[in-house]
Amino acid sequence: MTFWGYLSSLGLICVILGALYLTKLALQQQEREQTKKHRVRELHSELVDLDEIVNTLLIYDLDVELINSMLRYMNDKVQIGLKILPDSEELLLELKDIDRLFAKSQALLNEPKAPGIPSSDRQIFIVKRHFVRSMKLIKQLQGEGYFDDMASSDHRSRLIRKALLVEVDAYQLQGDNAYKSGEISSAANFYKHAKELLIGSDLRFPEKTQYIKNLSKKISGLYETLPDDKNTDKDSGG
């Protein structure tokens, strides 16, 4: 091989090695970008779950301190994601949603309202599931410094109690609706089920006894006066 042929071969080898190196760099950069996107997708998925929990708490618990603490945690998660991928549309939308939820939470301070009551078995299931997830999250946030031990214990105790009462209230409401419709047997079953839930629970709280008394009164009063009794006029000689 001539000297110039040798140089040409060497040059060709350098070009090939350079191309391989640039390809390697491009692949490494692509892997880094994919890793970033994967991490942001994980964060977004977690934020969607948290959003569901907070929306449930805004209807069925209404504790502003708990809700705001969870929203701070969500905001911190978004900021972590934006450091990884600053132009993520999903995270920027989550940030707006957090602001919206925070505004709804703050509005409760000026206009307190009664907690909602599930209207179906499916809603009862979802609310109770979200309460359980909330209790696990509170424990996690306590470990990360969002709650002290006392606040964590108070929130978890309240949600344990509400997980029971939200079901009791739901069946009591269904009983009320059945009674208004003249479905006495169905109303009795709903009231009895609500009462059995309370009696069968080991939880102790001040209003438990009064709950049971009220349900007992409703059950015993079902057959004393039927709503819109159409036989009254006939029995009086009409």
RACORCOR-V717643 format. One record per residue. RES is the residue in three letters. PSI is psi in whole degrees, 0 to 359 (none if undefined). Layout:
BEGIN
RES_PSI, RES_PSI
END
This chain:
BEGIN
MET_134, THR_166, PHE_317, TRP_327, GLY_323, TYR_316, LEU_322, SER_317, SER_318, LEU_319, GLY_320, LEU_319, ILE_318, CYS_319, VAL_317, ILE_314, LEU_321, GLY_318, ALA_318, LEU_321, TYR_316, LEU_322, THR_319, LYS_316, LEU_319, ALA_319, LEU_320, GLN_319, GLN_320, GLN_319, GLU_320, ARG_318, GLU_319, GLN_321, THR_317, LYS_313, LYS_322, HIS_317, ARG_318, VAL_322, ARG_321, GLU_315, LEU_317, HIS_319, SER_318, GLU_320, LEU_325, VAL_317, ASP_317, LEU_323, ASP_318, GLU_316, ILE_312, VAL_319, ASN_323, THR_316, LEU_328, LEU_342, ILE_316, TYR_354, ASP_308, LEU_22, ASP_108, VAL_320, GLU_314, LEU_313, ILE_315, ASN_325, SER_319, MET_324, LEU_325, ARG_319, TYR_317, MET_318, ASN_319, ASP_322, LYS_318, VAL_317, GLN_323, ILE_316, GLY_322, LEU_335, LYS_329, ILE_315, LEU_85, PRO_334, ASP_21, SER_115, GLU_323, GLU_315, LEU_323, LEU_324, LEU_323, GLU_322, LEU_318, LYS_321, ASP_323, ILE_317, ASP_320, ARG_316, LEU_323, PHE_320, ALA_320, LYS_322, SER_315, GLN_329, ALA_334, LEU_335, LEU_325, ASN_329, GLU_78, PRO_148, LYS_163, ALA_146, PRO_149, GLY_166, ILE_125, PRO_145, SER_3, SER_164, ASP_324, ARG_315, GLN_320, ILE_314, PHE_314, ILE_315, VAL_314, LYS_321, ARG_318, HIS_326, PHE_317, VAL_317, ARG_325, SER_318, MET_320, LYS_319, LEU_321, ILE_317, LYS_319, GLN_315, LEU_330, GLN_317, GLY_336, GLU_4, GLY_10, TYR_336, PHE_148, ASP_174, ASP_318, MET_314, ALA_319, SER_315, SER_318, ASP_315, HIS_316, ARG_320, SER_319, ARG_318, LEU_326, ILE_315, ARG_318, LYS_331, ALA_327, LEU_311, LEU_330, VAL_327, GLU_318, VAL_313, ASP_323, ALA_315, TYR_326, GLN_319, LEU_318, GLN_325, GLY_317, ASP_315, ASN_321, ALA_319, TYR_317, LYS_331, SER_1, GLY_10, GLU_77, ILE_316, SER_316, SER_318, ALA_317, ALA_318, ASN_318, PHE_314, TYR_316, LYS_320, HIS_317, ALA_317, LYS_319, GLU_324, LEU_317, LEU_312, ILE_324, GLY_351, SER_141, ASP_353, LEU_141, ARG_128, PHE_154, PRO_318, GLU_359, LYS_313, THR_318, GLN_323, TYR_311, ILE_318, LYS_317, ASN_319, LEU_320, SER_319, LYS_319, LYS_319, ILE_314, SER_333, GLY_355, LEU_318, TYR_2, GLU_317, THR_111, LEU_140, PRO_137, ASP_50, ASP_112, LYS_350, ASN_353, THR_314, ASP_323, LYS_316, ASP_335, SER_5, GLY_15, GLY_none
END
